[in-house]
């Protein structure tokens, strides 16, 4: 097989196997057996004629076919106000087995994060958050004048619940948890998480960001929507259509909470859902085959990257999401520049781990090229 694989063959013809040429093998995981490759069996992967976006934790496949059809159909109503918000809420409530008055929908989970930060910031005080983590809620609250108490992850790069608890002050209005975390794709063990949320929410808000919930296959993980279902107060759980549903630009997200909290959040929201996004989400959340497909391809890509790390002795955090976190040994600004010169975008620096790269999983054939490029530049 020629090393000069053209773009069409790269995209459509066995590119995942081509990428295997750059690996000794893929180790077994709790969910898949080990795979061994023979280097001489496959040719080099050619560079795509586009930039690989391994930088923003996006689903590379775009919306599902049923979502695209819904988008197309909804365009005929783009001249109209309103939409199908209540239908969408009823659908999500049914999927999660919670009453509809326990659900709100926002312009992306970003609006749910911001409104919750606003609620926690109105009377001053502080918010406790891990570090590093997804910064939307802490950043918004800080801009409102709220003090953010940042708690470093532990030596295993996991969120340290004991340290989080010990950092809570009398003026703390909210504790923020991202599970799985971002940029570090670790999870919080389900029993410890449940006990923590129940205890802390007795006196203050607990916000749980579950943006990557659909990618998790780890039995040690559990969604905290169950606590909302049980009727507990002071707990907000956020989800998004931006990740596995591949609708980042359409801005649809969900919040789950006690009806009193939902009412307060709805009163403070400032966004306005677009009719196209509503219809797309309504279709996509019923399309389980697309979610299954996205998960399967994501696992293939992760296996390639984590297999490369095992082969080369590169430190990494086992992923529970659609991105990896690997130690490059160089400053990320330099790593970004080197990878971009080869046509690959990777994540920005995340202090204090400025020599660790967040690498978003793209299509397996694209991650095969990433592995090949990494080995060429750094092994």
C-alpha positions as a printed Julia matrix, in Angstrom:
379×3 Matrix{Float64}:
   0.0    0.0    0.0
   1.4    3.37  -0.99
   2.4    5.85   1.69
   0.68   8.54  -0.37
  -2.88   7.78   0.67
  -5.16  10.38  -0.86
  -7.77  12.26   1.18
 -10.69  10.2   -0.05
  -8.98   6.95   0.91
  -7.94   8.51   4.21
 -11.51   9.44   5.08
 -13.37   6.46   3.67
 -11.04   3.52   3.33
  -9.63   1.75   6.35
  -7.85   4.74   7.82
  -8.17   3.38  11.34
  -6.1    0.36  10.33
  -3.61   2.63   8.65
  -3.23   4.48  11.92
  -2.4    1.23  13.66
   0.97   1.28  11.89
   2.15   3.86  14.38
   1.35   1.67  17.41
   2.86  -1.45  18.92
  -0.64  -2.24  20.13
  -3.66  -1.09  22.11
  -3.8   -2.42  25.68
  -6.94  -3.99  27.06
  -9.36  -1.9   29.12
 -12.29  -2.9   31.33
 -14.42  -2.5   28.21
 -12.31  -3.9   25.38
  -9.69  -6.6   24.78
  -6.09  -5.8   23.86
  -5.26  -5.4   20.18
  -1.8   -6.11  18.78
  -0.52  -4.64  15.52
   2.34  -5.54  13.23
   4.05  -2.35  12.13
   5.01  -3.63   8.72
   1.43  -4.54   7.86
   0.22  -1.01   7.21
   1.41   2.14   5.49
   2.0    5.58   6.88
  -1.03   7.83   7.38
  -1.01  10.82   5.05
  -1.59  14.29   6.42
  -5.2   15.46   5.87
  -5.75  18.6    3.83
  -7.58  20.28   6.74
  -6.81  21.15  10.35
  -7.68  18.45  12.89
  -9.54  20.15  15.77
  -8.24  18.13  18.72
  -8.71  21.2   20.87
 -12.31  21.93  21.88
 -13.88  18.61  22.94
 -16.27  18.66  19.99
 -18.02  15.65  18.47
 -16.3   15.4   15.05
 -19.27  13.75  13.36
 -21.64  16.7   13.56
 -25.34  16.32  14.41
 -27.04  13.01  13.69
 -29.0   12.5   10.49
 -32.32  12.76  12.32
 -31.15  16.0   13.94
 -30.07  17.38  10.57
 -33.48  16.52   9.14
 -35.14  18.26  12.08
 -32.93  21.31  11.49
 -33.92  21.37   7.84
 -37.61  21.11   8.67
 -37.41  23.77  11.39
 -35.93  26.35   9.04
 -39.41  26.88   7.6
 -40.45  28.25  11.01
 -37.43  30.5   11.47
 -39.66  33.55  10.96
 -41.72  32.67  14.07
 -41.26  33.4   17.75
 -41.54  30.62  20.28
 -40.81  26.97  19.72
 -41.22  23.61  21.4
 -39.61  24.34  24.76
 -42.24  22.52  26.81
 -42.15  19.5   24.51
 -38.39  19.39  24.84
 -38.55  19.68  28.62
 -41.15  16.9   28.77
 -38.94  14.66  26.64
 -35.86  15.21  28.81
 -37.9   14.81  32.0
 -39.19  11.48  30.69
 -35.7   10.28  29.78
 -34.39  11.14  33.26
 -37.57  10.06  35.08
 -38.05  13.38  36.84
 -41.11  15.66  36.88
 -41.08  18.34  34.19
 -41.03  21.1   36.8
 -37.59  19.82  37.87
 -36.1   20.68  34.45
 -35.1   23.9   32.74
 -33.6   24.42  29.31
 -31.05  27.08  28.49
 -29.01  28.45  25.62
 -26.37  25.81  26.12
 -25.4   24.57  29.56
 -23.44  27.84  29.67
 -26.63  29.7   30.53
 -27.42  27.2   33.29
 -23.89  27.72  34.66
 -24.11  31.5   34.48
 -27.58  31.79  36.03
 -26.55  29.5   38.86
 -23.41  31.57  39.43
 -25.61  34.66  39.52
 -27.91  33.14  42.14
 -24.93  32.17  44.29
 -23.34  35.63  43.94
 -26.25  37.94  44.75
 -25.46  38.18  48.46
 -21.68  38.08  48.19
 -19.67  35.33  49.8
 -17.59  32.63  48.16
 -17.73  29.64  45.84
 -15.52  26.58  46.27
 -14.28  24.96  43.05
 -11.57  22.44  42.14
  -8.5   23.48  40.2
  -8.14  22.98  37.36
 -11.72  22.64  36.18
 -14.15  24.09  33.65
 -14.08  27.8   34.35
 -17.41  29.12  33.03
 -19.23  29.21  36.38
 -16.27  30.33  38.56
 -15.33  32.98  36.0
 -18.86  34.41  35.82
 -19.15  34.45  39.6
 -15.75  36.14  39.95
 -16.89  38.82  37.52
 -19.85  39.38  39.86
 -17.42  40.03  42.71
 -17.64  36.61  44.34
 -14.48  35.12  45.83
 -13.52  31.8   44.24
 -11.78  29.38  46.61
  -9.79  27.08  44.32
  -8.87  23.65  45.65
  -6.04  21.82  43.85
  -6.65  18.29  42.63
  -4.88  15.54  44.58
  -1.66  13.74  43.68
  -3.59  11.4   41.37
  -5.08  14.46  39.63
  -8.56  13.66  40.96
 -10.91  16.15  42.58
 -10.12  16.05  46.32
 -13.49  15.98  48.11
 -11.92  16.13  51.58
  -9.95  19.23  50.66
 -13.05  20.71  49.01
 -15.08  20.13  52.17
 -12.39  21.6   54.39
 -12.28  24.71  52.19
 -15.93  25.56  52.75
 -16.38  28.7   54.83
 -19.47  30.08  56.58
 -19.89  32.54  53.68
 -19.64  29.83  50.98
 -22.82  29.94  48.89
 -21.99  27.2   46.38
 -19.66  24.29  45.76
 -18.98  23.56  42.1
 -18.05  20.1   40.79
 -17.44  19.05  37.2
 -17.9   15.28  36.88
 -16.18  14.05  34.73
 -13.81  16.92  35.28
 -12.37  19.08  32.5
  -9.51  19.4   31.48
  -8.63  16.34  33.56
 -11.05  13.57  32.45
 -11.27  11.91  35.86
 -14.46  11.05  37.75
 -15.48  11.18  41.41
 -16.33   7.78  42.92
 -20.12   7.54  43.09
 -20.6    6.77  46.8
 -18.18   9.46  47.91
 -19.82  11.88  45.47
 -23.33  11.15  46.7
 -22.36  11.49  50.37
 -20.53  14.74  49.68
 -23.38  16.31  47.71
 -25.99  15.33  50.29
 -23.94  16.7   53.18
 -22.86  19.96  51.57
 -26.29  20.72  50.08
 -27.82  20.85  53.57
 -26.49  24.39  53.96
 -25.62  25.69  50.5
 -25.93  25.06  46.77
 -24.04  22.28  45.07
 -23.65  22.54  41.3
 -22.71  19.38  39.39
 -21.65  19.88  35.78
 -22.21  16.64  33.84
 -21.37  17.84  30.33
 -19.56  14.57  29.51
 -22.02  12.28  31.28
 -22.96  10.35  28.14
 -19.37   9.25  27.47
 -18.82   7.63  30.88
 -18.77   3.83  31.0
 -16.99   3.55  34.33
 -19.07   1.64  36.94
 -17.64   3.91  39.65
 -19.58   6.86  38.19
 -23.13   7.91  38.99
 -25.14  10.91  37.87
 -26.45  13.19  40.59
 -29.75  13.66  38.76
 -30.93  10.83  41.0
 -30.67  13.15  44.01
 -32.84  15.71  42.22
 -35.3   12.92  41.45
 -35.42  12.09  45.17
 -36.51  15.66  45.93
 -33.38  17.05  47.59
 -33.0   20.83  47.66
 -29.95  22.94  46.82
 -28.64  20.63  44.08
 -28.31  21.7   40.45
 -27.16  19.3   37.73
 -26.3   20.56  34.26
 -26.22  18.65  30.98
 -25.58  19.77  27.4
 -26.4   18.89  23.81
 -23.02  20.32  22.77
 -20.91  17.21  23.32
 -22.2   13.76  22.35
 -25.1   15.31  20.42
 -22.64  17.47  18.43
 -24.73  20.64  18.61
 -22.26  23.07  20.21
 -23.2   25.93  17.89
 -26.95  25.45  18.4
 -26.73  26.19  22.15
 -29.06  23.83  24.0
 -28.45  22.79  27.6
 -30.45  21.53  30.56
 -30.61  22.08  34.3
 -32.13  19.69  36.83
 -33.1   20.95  40.28
 -35.9   21.29  42.83
 -38.9   23.2   41.36
 -38.22  26.23  43.6
 -34.71  26.48  42.21
 -35.92  25.92  38.66
 -38.39  28.78  39.05
 -35.66  31.09  40.33
 -33.34  30.09  37.48
 -36.07  30.66  34.87
 -36.75  34.12  36.29
 -33.1   35.06  35.9
 -32.31  33.58  32.49
 -31.55  36.09  29.77
 -31.08  33.87  26.72
 -33.66  32.9   24.13
 -33.68  29.43  22.63
 -33.74  29.26  18.86
 -36.34  27.1   17.21
 -33.76  25.22  15.13
 -31.79  24.13  18.18
 -34.93  23.04  20.0
 -36.07  20.79  17.17
 -32.58  19.41  16.65
 -32.25  18.5   20.34
 -35.73  16.99  20.43
 -34.76  14.68  17.57
 -31.23  13.9   18.74
 -32.14  12.89  22.29
 -34.35  10.19  20.8
 -31.61   8.93  18.47
 -29.78   6.4   20.64
 -27.99   4.82  17.69
 -26.05   8.04  17.03
 -25.04   8.3   20.68
 -23.91   4.67  20.61
 -21.94   5.3   17.42
 -20.25   8.39  18.87
 -19.29   6.51  22.03
 -17.85   3.59  20.07
 -15.72   5.8   17.83
 -14.6    7.83  20.83
 -13.41   4.62  22.51
 -11.42   3.72  19.4
  -9.7    7.09  19.39
  -8.96   7.0   23.1
  -7.52   3.5   22.78
  -5.09   4.77  20.14
  -3.9    7.75  22.16
  -3.72   5.96  25.5
  -2.06   3.0   23.79
   0.57   5.34  22.42
   1.15   6.74  25.89
   1.59   3.23  27.31
   4.04   2.34  24.54
   6.13   5.48  24.96
   5.9    5.7   28.74
   4.0    8.99  28.58
   2.03   9.89  31.71
  -1.69  10.37  31.19
  -4.97  10.38  33.07
  -7.32   7.55  32.13
 -10.18   9.23  30.3
 -13.87   9.09  31.16
 -14.83  11.65  28.52
 -14.13  12.55  24.89
 -10.67  13.97  25.52
  -7.37  12.9   26.98
  -4.86  14.61  29.27
  -1.24  13.7   28.61
   2.1   14.93  29.89
   4.16  16.25  26.99
   7.32  17.26  28.87
   7.35  20.68  27.22
   5.39  23.89  27.7
   2.01  23.61  26.03
   2.54  26.78  24.01
   5.5   25.03  22.36
   3.55  21.78  22.0
   0.66  23.64  20.38
   3.0   25.31  17.9
   4.7   22.05  16.97
   1.43  20.17  16.48
  -0.2   23.0   14.54
   2.75  22.97  12.14
   1.64  19.41  11.36
  -2.03  20.36  10.98
  -3.32  19.52  14.46
  -4.88  21.89  17.01
  -4.65  20.84  20.69
  -5.98  22.36  23.91
  -4.7   25.5   25.6
  -2.57  25.5   28.77
  -4.29  24.69  32.05
  -2.34  25.95  35.05
  -0.6   24.57  36.99
  -0.25  21.66  34.54
   1.39  23.72  31.83
   3.25  20.73  30.37
   0.12  18.62  30.08
  -2.0   18.69  26.92
  -5.74  18.26  26.68
  -6.29  16.34  23.46
  -9.86  16.16  22.14
 -10.75  12.88  20.47
 -11.56  13.25  16.82
 -12.27  10.5   14.3
 -10.12   7.37  14.7
  -8.39   8.0   11.37
  -7.54  11.54  12.54
  -6.22  10.29  15.86
  -4.12   7.75  13.99
  -2.47  10.72  12.31
  -2.11  12.43  15.72
  -0.32   9.37  17.13
   1.95   9.15  14.1
   2.75  12.86  14.38
   3.39  12.75  18.12
   5.8    9.85  17.69
   7.58  11.6   14.84
   8.05  14.8   16.83
   8.54  13.59  20.4
   9.4    9.89  20.66
